[in-house]
Amino acid sequence: MQLLLGFIFASIIAYIAFRAHSLNPSGAIAATLVGTIVFGLGGLQWAILLMVFFVTSSALSRAFKTRKQSLNEKFSKGHERDAGQVFGNGGLATAFVLVHALYPESIAGWVGFAAALAAVNADTWATELGVLNPTPPRLITDLKKRVEKGTSGGVSLFGTLASLTGAAVIALPASLLTDNWSLLPLITLAGLAGSLFDSFLGATVQAMYYCPADQKETEKHPLHTCGAQTVRIRGWKWLDNDWVNFACSAAAAAMALLSVLFH
């Protein structure tokens, strides 16, 4: 019965998000699957945390839209999430709901779930708000080097503070819902660390492309915004932004779980 209710609630929310252009058709299907598992196997507090992530990240993706239009050519996808983005951001968190279902007495499922969501939320906040910084960011692997706004691997103090805030937005209800306030600094710092790891991968091994027509580095492939064919210039071909987001959540979850294990 709980799984059925989870499916109904998840379907309704996914449909609303689809109508609001926060999800495309494949994203709506993926979100329904993720929501069904989280609502159905986790329960209300797990669903609340997922909704905090989805609502805040979706709202930020749509905020300041006109100010960020000039940077759309940098990013591989727009604000309408597809299935790859849904699973990249929420796939690992969903797996921790299954861990909780198998081991309900363990805190590991909740910690991993919250840390994974904190990391992808931190990354979203850093991306969406960091590009509004008036000065260009610096490359995380070479802080002396300035890069264009929106460049993968670019970091700034403004973006890092936004990332920290995004992680805390998940850590706060994660602590409140379980009345375990030791999770607040743990989940916040793990989320921030995951976001920084995301930037490191973006600067080193994420697949990046070049548009010869616009002479711009971009995540878009095979076609740039202008319609020209893009050429891979560095990184692992399979490591696109969705896999980087998954790695971001995995790094945060691992850090949080190791901290709990060795506490």
C-alpha beads as a LAMMPS data file, in Angstrom:
LAMMPS data file: protein, C-alpha beads

263 atoms
262 bonds

1 atom types
1 bond types

-500.0 500.0 xlo xhi
-500.0 500.0 ylo yhi
-500.0 500.0 zlo zhi

Masses

1 110.0

Atoms # bond

1 1 1 0.000 0.000 0.000
2 1 1 2.825 2.415 0.876
3 1 1 4.516 1.746 -2.466
4 1 1 1.222 2.394 -4.255
5 1 1 0.770 5.673 -2.383
6 1 1 4.382 6.514 -3.185
7 1 1 3.728 5.921 -6.869
8 1 1 0.614 8.130 -6.801
9 1 1 2.337 11.000 -4.996
10 1 1 5.464 10.730 -7.130
11 1 1 3.393 10.698 -10.332
12 1 1 1.491 13.811 -9.286
13 1 1 4.650 15.718 -8.398
14 1 1 6.433 14.585 -11.576
15 1 1 3.451 15.691 -13.670
16 1 1 3.376 19.108 -11.997
17 1 1 7.135 19.464 -12.574
18 1 1 6.673 18.423 -16.207
19 1 1 3.943 21.014 -16.710
20 1 1 6.195 23.615 -15.076
21 1 1 8.988 22.668 -17.536
22 1 1 11.293 21.539 -14.723
23 1 1 11.300 18.007 -16.177
24 1 1 11.110 16.744 -19.744
25 1 1 9.191 13.514 -20.521
26 1 1 12.095 11.158 -19.752
27 1 1 12.886 13.157 -16.623
28 1 1 9.280 12.881 -15.440
29 1 1 9.352 9.085 -15.843
30 1 1 12.672 8.855 -13.991
31 1 1 11.435 11.169 -11.242
32 1 1 8.325 9.008 -10.816
33 1 1 10.530 5.933 -10.323
34 1 1 12.826 7.714 -7.861
35 1 1 9.899 9.251 -6.000
36 1 1 8.060 5.941 -5.762
37 1 1 11.046 4.287 -4.079
38 1 1 11.757 7.214 -1.778
39 1 1 8.094 7.787 -0.821
40 1 1 7.193 4.105 -0.801
41 1 1 10.159 2.562 1.025
42 1 1 11.468 5.529 2.976
43 1 1 8.373 7.308 4.160
44 1 1 7.513 10.900 4.875
45 1 1 10.823 12.202 6.237
46 1 1 12.733 10.793 3.275
47 1 1 10.192 12.298 0.889
48 1 1 10.493 15.688 2.605
49 1 1 14.265 15.739 2.146
50 1 1 13.934 14.778 -1.522
51 1 1 11.353 17.505 -2.043
52 1 1 13.591 20.119 -0.382
53 1 1 16.307 19.246 -2.880
54 1 1 14.007 19.170 -5.892
55 1 1 12.112 22.363 -5.095
56 1 1 15.143 24.491 -4.172
57 1 1 17.332 23.274 -7.033
58 1 1 14.527 23.651 -9.591
59 1 1 13.685 27.131 -8.330
60 1 1 17.308 28.234 -8.591
61 1 1 17.614 26.763 -12.084
62 1 1 14.764 29.012 -13.183
63 1 1 15.780 32.088 -11.179
64 1 1 17.819 34.832 -12.832
65 1 1 17.146 33.023 -16.114
66 1 1 17.665 36.091 -18.287
67 1 1 20.971 36.935 -16.593
68 1 1 22.274 33.427 -17.293
69 1 1 21.145 33.082 -20.915
70 1 1 24.546 34.092 -22.259
71 1 1 26.080 31.115 -20.416
72 1 1 23.719 28.460 -21.790
73 1 1 26.245 27.583 -24.478
74 1 1 28.555 26.297 -21.718
75 1 1 26.255 23.729 -20.170
76 1 1 25.343 20.392 -21.721
77 1 1 21.661 20.669 -20.765
78 1 1 19.054 23.265 -19.866
79 1 1 16.856 23.687 -16.802
80 1 1 14.442 20.943 -17.936
81 1 1 15.942 17.841 -16.317
82 1 1 16.020 14.623 -18.320
83 1 1 16.328 11.042 -17.039
84 1 1 20.132 11.233 -17.017
85 1 1 20.064 14.295 -14.784
86 1 1 17.460 12.790 -12.450
87 1 1 19.467 9.591 -11.972
88 1 1 22.769 11.474 -11.862
89 1 1 21.493 13.682 -9.066
90 1 1 19.197 11.270 -7.259
91 1 1 20.258 7.763 -8.219
92 1 1 22.680 7.160 -5.361
93 1 1 20.382 8.779 -2.816
94 1 1 17.652 6.393 -3.964
95 1 1 19.999 3.443 -3.450
96 1 1 20.430 4.476 0.184
97 1 1 16.660 4.238 0.639
98 1 1 17.025 0.584 -0.344
99 1 1 19.842 0.245 2.222
100 1 1 17.468 1.622 4.852
101 1 1 14.738 -0.823 3.790
102 1 1 17.151 -3.718 4.282
103 1 1 18.757 -2.387 7.482
104 1 1 16.157 -0.118 9.126
105 1 1 17.989 -0.089 12.453
106 1 1 21.138 1.418 10.918
107 1 1 21.718 5.154 10.514
108 1 1 23.848 4.483 7.420
109 1 1 20.939 4.712 4.987
110 1 1 19.812 8.121 6.242
111 1 1 23.334 9.555 6.435
112 1 1 24.202 8.374 2.931
113 1 1 20.876 9.620 1.563
114 1 1 21.216 13.064 3.144
115 1 1 24.882 13.479 2.209
116 1 1 24.251 12.490 -1.420
117 1 1 21.419 15.025 -1.706
118 1 1 23.452 17.689 0.101
119 1 1 26.265 17.310 -2.429
120 1 1 24.127 17.631 -5.550
121 1 1 22.191 20.491 -3.970
122 1 1 25.474 22.206 -3.093
123 1 1 26.675 21.739 -6.659
124 1 1 23.425 23.143 -8.060
125 1 1 23.571 26.192 -5.802
126 1 1 27.224 26.770 -6.705
127 1 1 26.469 26.527 -10.423
128 1 1 23.298 28.591 -10.450
129 1 1 24.481 31.338 -8.094
130 1 1 28.201 31.211 -8.808
131 1 1 27.706 32.433 -12.365
132 1 1 26.171 35.629 -10.949
133 1 1 29.470 36.560 -9.306
134 1 1 30.694 39.844 -10.868
135 1 1 34.272 38.565 -11.273
136 1 1 35.397 35.510 -13.286
137 1 1 36.098 32.322 -11.297
138 1 1 39.457 30.598 -10.918
139 1 1 40.325 27.065 -11.988
140 1 1 40.219 24.752 -8.968
141 1 1 43.446 23.023 -10.028
142 1 1 45.267 26.336 -10.598
143 1 1 43.823 29.114 -8.464
144 1 1 45.982 31.695 -10.224
145 1 1 44.224 31.032 -13.521
146 1 1 41.019 32.938 -14.323
147 1 1 38.434 31.157 -16.488
148 1 1 35.169 32.180 -18.126
149 1 1 31.995 32.040 -16.052
150 1 1 30.285 28.675 -16.360
151 1 1 33.540 26.823 -17.082
152 1 1 33.653 23.343 -15.543
153 1 1 36.135 23.390 -12.692
154 1 1 35.792 27.107 -12.078
155 1 1 35.438 28.147 -8.428
156 1 1 34.984 31.412 -6.552
157 1 1 34.432 32.501 -2.982
158 1 1 30.876 33.511 -3.909
159 1 1 30.180 30.123 -5.490
160 1 1 31.751 28.239 -2.595
161 1 1 29.565 30.103 -0.086
162 1 1 26.550 29.308 -2.261
163 1 1 27.629 25.655 -2.260
164 1 1 27.955 25.647 1.527
165 1 1 24.472 27.152 1.827
166 1 1 23.004 24.584 -0.561
167 1 1 24.486 21.751 1.506
168 1 1 23.174 23.291 4.734
169 1 1 19.677 23.566 3.231
170 1 1 19.640 19.742 3.118
171 1 1 21.591 19.180 6.343
172 1 1 19.214 21.283 8.450
173 1 1 16.021 19.276 7.791
174 1 1 18.072 16.042 7.823
175 1 1 19.059 16.886 11.406
176 1 1 15.656 18.247 12.394
177 1 1 13.688 15.272 11.096
178 1 1 15.812 12.812 13.079
179 1 1 16.509 15.094 16.062
180 1 1 20.206 14.366 15.554
181 1 1 22.012 17.693 15.425
182 1 1 25.434 16.118 15.050
183 1 1 24.392 15.534 11.442
184 1 1 24.185 19.263 10.690
185 1 1 27.944 19.956 10.406
186 1 1 28.642 16.464 9.083
187 1 1 26.169 16.590 6.185
188 1 1 26.961 20.239 5.413
189 1 1 30.711 19.669 5.142
190 1 1 30.266 16.401 3.245
191 1 1 27.994 18.181 0.770
192 1 1 30.510 20.979 0.298
193 1 1 33.322 18.453 -0.195
194 1 1 31.265 16.582 -2.789
195 1 1 30.636 19.813 -4.667
196 1 1 34.345 20.676 -4.698
197 1 1 35.102 17.154 -5.929
198 1 1 32.622 17.805 -8.738
199 1 1 34.614 20.919 -9.681
200 1 1 37.873 18.960 -9.553
201 1 1 36.499 16.343 -11.950
202 1 1 35.219 19.125 -14.196
203 1 1 38.693 20.619 -14.384
204 1 1 40.492 17.329 -15.000
205 1 1 38.723 14.270 -16.419
206 1 1 35.189 15.333 -17.385
207 1 1 34.653 15.191 -21.149
208 1 1 34.941 18.708 -22.552
209 1 1 34.410 19.877 -26.107
210 1 1 35.331 22.795 -28.352
211 1 1 33.162 24.649 -30.830
212 1 1 35.337 25.761 -33.787
213 1 1 32.662 28.173 -35.002
214 1 1 32.304 30.114 -31.747
215 1 1 35.798 29.211 -30.505
216 1 1 34.335 28.249 -27.138
217 1 1 34.928 25.410 -24.689
218 1 1 31.643 23.688 -23.823
219 1 1 30.002 20.591 -22.347
220 1 1 27.621 20.372 -25.312
221 1 1 28.021 17.463 -27.723
222 1 1 27.604 16.607 -30.554
223 1 1 26.249 20.051 -31.468
224 1 1 26.932 23.415 -29.895
225 1 1 24.228 26.056 -29.365
226 1 1 25.119 27.580 -32.734
227 1 1 24.581 24.234 -34.460
228 1 1 28.236 23.527 -35.192
229 1 1 29.790 20.120 -34.490
230 1 1 31.840 20.095 -31.286
231 1 1 35.160 18.271 -30.900
232 1 1 36.385 16.593 -27.715
233 1 1 39.514 18.320 -26.431
234 1 1 40.075 16.609 -23.086
235 1 1 38.632 14.263 -20.488
236 1 1 37.172 10.789 -20.572
237 1 1 34.569 10.436 -23.293
238 1 1 32.059 8.612 -21.073
239 1 1 32.358 11.021 -18.138
240 1 1 29.642 13.556 -18.894
241 1 1 28.041 15.942 -16.420
242 1 1 25.487 13.361 -15.244
243 1 1 28.240 10.945 -14.200
244 1 1 30.160 13.791 -12.565
245 1 1 27.061 14.602 -10.511
246 1 1 26.797 10.952 -9.507
247 1 1 30.463 10.956 -8.456
248 1 1 29.846 14.166 -6.520
249 1 1 27.078 12.495 -4.501
250 1 1 29.180 9.344 -4.017
251 1 1 32.134 11.305 -2.633
252 1 1 29.908 13.113 -0.137
253 1 1 28.159 9.927 0.968
254 1 1 31.494 8.127 1.422
255 1 1 32.917 10.993 3.471
256 1 1 29.853 11.177 5.719
257 1 1 29.645 7.427 6.246
258 1 1 33.359 7.129 7.028
259 1 1 33.033 9.943 9.548
260 1 1 30.153 8.122 11.257
261 1 1 31.996 4.814 11.144
262 1 1 35.178 6.153 12.728
263 1 1 33.503 8.582 15.143

Bonds

1 1 1 2
2 1 2 3
3 1 3 4
4 1 4 5
5 1 5 6
6 1 6 7
7 1 7 8
8 1 8 9
9 1 9 10
10 1 10 11
11 1 11 12
12 1 12 13
13 1 13 14
14 1 14 15
15 1 15 16
16 1 16 17
17 1 17 18
18 1 18 19
19 1 19 20
20 1 20 21
21 1 21 22
22 1 22 23
23 1 23 24
24 1 24 25
25 1 25 26
26 1 26 27
27 1 27 28
28 1 28 29
29 1 29 30
30 1 30 31
31 1 31 32
32 1 32 33
33 1 33 34
34 1 34 35
35 1 35 36
36 1 36 37
37 1 37 38
38 1 38 39
39 1 39 40
40 1 40 41
41 1 41 42
42 1 42 43
43 1 43 44
44 1 44 45
45 1 45 46
46 1 46 47
47 1 47 48
48 1 48 49
49 1 49 50
50 1 50 51
51 1 51 52
52 1 52 53
53 1 53 54
54 1 54 55
55 1 55 56
56 1 56 57
57 1 57 58
58 1 58 59
59 1 59 60
60 1 60 61
61 1 61 62
62 1 62 63
63 1 63 64
64 1 64 65
65 1 65 66
66 1 66 67
67 1 67 68
68 1 68 69
69 1 69 70
70 1 70 71
71 1 71 72
72 1 72 73
73 1 73 74
74 1 74 75
75 1 75 76
76 1 76 77
77 1 77 78
78 1 78 79
79 1 79 80
80 1 80 81
81 1 81 82
82 1 82 83
83 1 83 84
84 1 84 85
85 1 85 86
86 1 86 87
87 1 87 88
88 1 88 89
89 1 89 90
90 1 90 91
91 1 91 92
92 1 92 93
93 1 93 94
94 1 94 95
95 1 95 96
96 1 96 97
97 1 97 98
98 1 98 99
99 1 99 100
100 1 100 101
101 1 101 102
102 1 102 103
103 1 103 104
104 1 104 105
105 1 105 106
106 1 106 107
107 1 107 108
108 1 108 109
109 1 109 110
110 1 110 111
111 1 111 112
112 1 112 113
113 1 113 114
114 1 114 115
115 1 115 116
116 1 116 117
117 1 117 118
118 1 118 119
119 1 119 120
120 1 120 121
121 1 121 122
122 1 122 123
123 1 123 124
124 1 124 125
125 1 125 126
126 1 126 127
127 1 127 128
128 1 128 129
129 1 129 130
130 1 130 131
131 1 131 132
132 1 132 133
133 1 133 134
134 1 134 135
135 1 135 136
136 1 136 137
137 1 137 138
138 1 138 139
139 1 139 140
140 1 140 141
141 1 141 142
142 1 142 143
143 1 143 144
144 1 144 145
145 1 145 146
146 1 146 147
147 1 147 148
148 1 148 149
149 1 149 150
150 1 150 151
151 1 151 152
152 1 152 153
153 1 153 154
154 1 154 155
155 1 155 156
156 1 156 157
157 1 157 158
158 1 158 159
159 1 159 160
160 1 160 161
161 1 161 162
162 1 162 163
163 1 163 164
164 1 164 165
165 1 165 166
166 1 166 167
167 1 167 168
168 1 168 169
169 1 169 170
170 1 170 171
171 1 171 172
172 1 172 173
173 1 173 174
174 1 174 175
175 1 175 176
176 1 176 177
177 1 177 178
178 1 178 179
179 1 179 180
180 1 180 181
181 1 181 182
182 1 182 183
183 1 183 184
184 1 184 185
185 1 185 186
186 1 186 187
187 1 187 188
188 1 188 189
189 1 189 190
190 1 190 191
191 1 191 192
192 1 192 193
193 1 193 194
194 1 194 195
195 1 195 196
196 1 196 197
197 1 197 198
198 1 198 199
199 1 199 200
200 1 200 201
201 1 201 202
202 1 202 203
203 1 203 204
204 1 204 205
205 1 205 206
206 1 206 207
207 1 207 208
208 1 208 209
209 1 209 210
210 1 210 211
211 1 211 212
212 1 212 213
213 1 213 214
214 1 214 215
215 1 215 216
216 1 216 217
217 1 217 218
218 1 218 219
219 1 219 220
220 1 220 221
221 1 221 222
222 1 222 223
223 1 223 224
224 1 224 225
225 1 225 226
226 1 226 227
227 1 227 228
228 1 228 229
229 1 229 230
230 1 230 231
231 1 231 232
232 1 232 233
233 1 233 234
234 1 234 235
235 1 235 236
236 1 236 237
237 1 237 238
238 1 238 239
239 1 239 240
240 1 240 241
241 1 241 242
242 1 242 243
243 1 243 244
244 1 244 245
245 1 245 246
246 1 246 247
247 1 247 248
248 1 248 249
249 1 249 250
250 1 250 251
251 1 251 252
252 1 252 253
253 1 253 254
254 1 254 255
255 1 255 256
256 1 256 257
257 1 257 258
258 1 258 259
259 1 259 260
260 1 260 261
261 1 261 262
262 1 262 263
